Amino acid sequence: MKASVLDLNGSALKQIDLPSVFDKKINLPLIKRAVLSIQSARVQRKGAMKGAGRNYTAEYVGSRVKPAEHRIINTESSRLQRIKNRGSITAGKVALVPHAVKGPRAHPLKAEKNPLEDINRKEKRMATLSAIAATAVMELVKKRGHKIGEINLPLVVSDKIEGVDKTKRVVEVLKALKVWSDVERAKDSRELRAGKGKMRGRKYKKAKSILFVVKDSVKIFKGARNIEGVEVVRVADLNAELLAPGTMPGRLTVWSESAIGELK
């Protein structure tokens, strides 16, 4: 399988042989498992303190042989645990039940619950390789909603792309490569999130656009970080979630020639 290497103006420079990873079989269920496993690793465990709402002396006394002041039955009060602190203002108050004031929650979140979705190391690696192969399939790229012109996939650009550190120049390159329309799609998709997420650092929802895969990301990251939906990643740091956001493979990806060489 061959691909054309383009310069920063969109003109073909030469043909190169693609690594065998682009011929891998695309396993959609495996990619989904890997993405969900990566996402679950970011979940922060939450839960109530053990013993919350239960640190009371309350006790239910159902014995009729005890004096009325020490028992609960036949005293015209509900048969619930009551605090034993005699001489205190809290004496006789109901506690230890969910519907009591300051009582425990009925079914609280449990911090010991493990949210991690496990996946074998080899399966996770195969999912990444499968997601790489999906970036070269036009049908999957368009199915994700990416807007692109008449281009050939995978989109391979000369190593000069790694030295572009100005946003204005990155925009010019994307227009020359005929993929700028997808950035505009991502920009138009930004909308206000519904619900409490607005207060928790995720006020807006927005689409993913182009992914730059390079060998050295120091300069290109500075140039592309302010463009809506665009991300930059080193080829050594690739994973299934970057290549298949939302578990859907086929992300529009721009490869540098050195990154293609690293895949071999």
ZAMARGU-4260 file (C-alpha; in steps of 0.2 Angstrom, whole numbers, plus 5000, padded with zeros to 4 digits):
<rodrens>
0) 5000/5000/5000 | 5007/5017/4995 | 5003/5035/4999 | 5009/5052/4992 | 5019/5063/5003
5) 5013/5081/5001 | 5022/5097/5005 | 5015/5112/5015 | 5006/5119/4999 | 4997/5103/4995
10) 5008/5097/4981 | 5014/5079/4979 | 5032/5076/4983 | 5035/5058/4981 | 5027/5041/4985
15) 5031/5030/5000 | 5027/5013/5006 | 5015/5013/5020 | 5018/5001/5035 | 5008/4985/5036
20) 4998/4992/5051 | 4987/5001/5038 | 4982/4983/5031 | 4976/4977/5048 | 4958/4971/5050
25) 4947/4985/5058 | 4939/4977/5074 | 4926/4989/5080 | 4921/4980/5096 | 4939/4979/5102
30) 4941/4998/5098 | 4926/5002/5109 | 4932/4991/5123 | 4949/5000/5123 | 4942/5017/5122
35) 4930/5014/5137 | 4944/5006/5147 | 4955/5022/5144 | 4940/5033/5149 | 4936/5023/5165
40) 4954/5025/5171 | 4951/5044/5173 | 4935/5042/5184 | 4938/5049/5201 | 4931/5037/5215
45) 4918/5045/5225 | 4909/5039/5241 | 4903/5043/5258 | 4913/5041/5274 | 4911/5024/5281
50) 4900/5026/5297 | 4893/5043/5291 | 4876/5046/5299 | 4879/5031/5311 | 4889/5039/5325
55) 4875/5039/5338 | 4871/5030/5353 | 4853/5027/5347 | 4846/5010/5351 | 4829/5002/5349
60) 4822/4994/5365 | 4807/4982/5362 | 4806/4974/5379 | 4790/4977/5389 | 4798/4972/5405
65) 4808/4988/5406 | 4802/5004/5413 | 4792/5016/5401 | 4807/5029/5401 | 4819/5016/5394
70) 4808/5007/5381 | 4800/5012/5365 | 4785/5001/5363 | 4768/5006/5370 | 4774/5024/5373
75) 4764/5032/5358 | 4780/5035/5348 | 4786/5026/5332 | 4797/5011/5335 | 4813/5018/5329
80) 4831/5019/5336 | 4832/5033/5348 | 4847/5042/5355 | 4851/5037/5373 | 4860/5053/5379
85) 4849/5056/5395 | 4849/5073/5401 | 4854/5080/5384 | 4843/5090/5372 | 4846/5076/5359
90) 4839/5062/5370 | 4825/5052/5362 | 4828/5059/5345 | 4827/5046/5331 | 4844/5042/5322
95) 4852/5028/5312 | 4838/5028/5299 | 4839/5036/5282 | 4823/5047/5285 | 4830/5054/5301
100) 4838/5071/5303 | 4857/5068/5299 | 4853/5050/5296 | 4864/5039/5284 | 4860/5039/5265
105) 4850/5023/5260 | 4861/5018/5246 | 4877/5029/5246 | 4890/5029/5233 | 4904/5017/5239
110) 4922/5023/5237 | 4928/5005/5236 | 4919/5002/5220 | 4931/4999/5206 | 4926/5009/5190
115) 4940/5003/5180 | 4936/4992/5164 | 4950/4980/5162 | 4957/4976/5145 | 4972/4965/5141
120) 4988/4974/5136 | 4989/4965/5119 | 4971/4968/5116 | 4973/4987/5119 | 4988/4987/5108
125) 4978/4978/5094 | 4964/4991/5096 | 4977/5005/5093 | 4983/4997/5078 | 4965/4994/5071
130) 4961/5012/5075 | 4977/5017/5065 | 4971/5007/5050 | 4953/5015/5051 | 4961/5032/5048
135) 4965/5027/5030 | 4947/5021/5026 | 4937/5036/5018 | 4920/5028/5022 | 4924/5027/5041
140) 4931/5045/5041 | 4915/5052/5032 | 4904/5042/5044 | 4911/5051/5058 | 4905/5067/5051
145) 4921/5074/5045 | 4920/5087/5030 | 4934/5085/5018 | 4938/5089/5000 | 4945/5077/4986
150) 4959/5070/4995 | 4968/5053/4997 | 4969/5044/5013 | 4980/5042/5024 | 4985/5061/5023
155) 5004/5061/5024 | 5014/5078/5025 | 5032/5081/5024 | 5042/5084/5040 | 5042/5103/5038
160) 5024/5102/5046 | 5033/5098/5063 | 5042/5115/5063 | 5027/5126/5060 | 5024/5135/5076
165) 5012/5149/5071 | 4993/5147/5071 | 4992/5158/5055 | 5004/5146/5046 | 4995/5131/5052
170) 4978/5137/5045 | 4986/5140/5028 | 4993/5123/5028 | 4976/5115/5032 | 4968/5125/5019
175) 4981/5119/5006 | 4977/5101/5011 | 4959/5104/5008 | 4954/5099/5026 | 4950/5117/5033
180) 4931/5114/5031 | 4932/5101/5044 | 4939/5114/5057 | 4925/5125/5053 | 4913/5111/5056
185) 4920/5108/5073 | 4920/5127/5077 | 4901/5128/5072 | 4897/5113/5083 | 4902/5121/5099
190) 4886/5123/5111 | 4882/5126/5129 | 4881/5110/5139 | 4865/5106/5148 | 4866/5102/5166
195) 4878/5103/5181 | 4893/5100/5170 | 4893/5119/5166 | 4899/5121/5184 | 4912/5108/5183
200) 4925/5114/5170 | 4916/5107/5155 | 4904/5121/5150 | 4904/5118/5131 | 4902/5103/5120
205) 4912/5103/5104 | 4917/5091/5090 | 4934/5083/5087 | 4942/5089/5071 | 4960/5085/5064
210) 4973/5075/5073 | 4991/5079/5069 | 5002/5064/5072 | 5021/5069/5072 | 5037/5062/5079
215) 5042/5079/5088 | 5027/5089/5094 | 5036/5104/5102 | 5033/5117/5088 | 5017/5111/5079
220) 5009/5110/5096 | 5011/5129/5099 | 5004/5132/5082 | 4989/5121/5082 | 4983/5122/5101
225) 4971/5137/5098 | 4962/5129/5083 | 4945/5122/5087 | 4945/5103/5088 | 4963/5101/5082
230) 4974/5090/5093 | 4993/5086/5091 | 5001/5070/5098 | 5017/5061/5096 | 5017/5044/5087
235) 5024/5036/5103 | 5009/5042/5113 | 4995/5036/5101 | 4980/5027/5109 | 4963/5021/5104
240) 4954/5036/5111 | 4964/5049/5101 | 4961/5039/5085 | 4943/5035/5089 | 4934/5048/5100
245) 4918/5042/5107 | 4922/5024/5102 | 4920/5029/5083 | 4935/5025/5073 | 4940/5035/5057
250) 4946/5051/5064 | 4953/5063/5051 | 4972/5062/5054 | 4987/5071/5046 | 5003/5061/5048
255) 5021/5068/5046 | 5033/5057/5036 | 5043/5054/5051 | 5028/5048/5061 | 5024/5035/5047
260) 5042/5029/5048 | 5041/5027/5066 | 5026/5015/5064 | 5037/5003/5055
</rodrens>
